[in-house]
C-alpha cells in the first residue's frame, strides 16, 4: 500500500510542519496553545506522531494565524 493511502500520511506532514514553524518562531507548546486558545495537551497530541488524533481545519487555521504562516504551508513536504 502506498504511503499516500495511509490514513495518517497527510496528518503526519501537517504535524511535522506545525512543530517546525512553532520552533522557528521560538514558541513553546504552551505559548502556541495560549495564543491559539487551545490546551497544551491538545497541541502535544497534534504534534505527536504516535497519537492517532485528527484535528479540524478551524484548529489548523487558528494555529496558522498564530504562527503567521499560510495554512497551505502546513501541507508541504
N, C-alpha and C positions, 0 to 999 in steps of 0.2 A: 504494500500500500504506500502510495506517495505521501510524503510529509504534508503536502498541501491538503490531503484528505483528512488529516488528523484534526480532531475537534479542537485541540489546543494550539494548533500551528499559529494562527493569527493572534490569538491571545498572548502567546509567548513572545511574539515580536513586539507587541504593544507593551507588555510588561517590562521587557528589557529597555525599551525606549523611554518609558516613564522614569525608570531608575536612572538611566543615562542623563536625561535632561534635568532631573532633580539634582543629581550630583554636580552637573555643570553650573547650576545656579547656587550651589553650596547650601542647599536646603536639606534639613534633616527630614525624616519621615514625619516627625511631629509638626514641623513648620508647614510642610505641604498639607498635612491633614487640617491644621488650624486654618490656613489660608483658603482651602477648598471647602471648608465646613464639612469635613468627613472625619471619621475616627481614625486614630493612628493604627488601630488594629486592622481596619479596612485597607488602609494604604499598604500595610505589611502583607496582607493577603493578596492584594492586586500585584505587588511586585514579586511575590513568591512564585517560583516555577513549580513548586511541589504541590501547591494547592490548586484544585480544580475549581476556581472561583471566577465566575463571569461578572461582568460589570456593564452598566448601561452606557449608551452614547452620551447621556446627560452627564454622568460621572466623568467620562473621558473629556468632555468639553470643559467641565469645571477645572479639571487638572491642567488641561492645555492653557486655559486662561491664566491660571496662577503662575504656570511656568513660562508664560509668554511665548508659546510655540504654536504653530499652526497645527490643528488637530491631525491633518494628513501626515505630518512628520512622524507621528506615532506608528504609522504603518510601514515605514521604510525599513528595509533590511540593512 
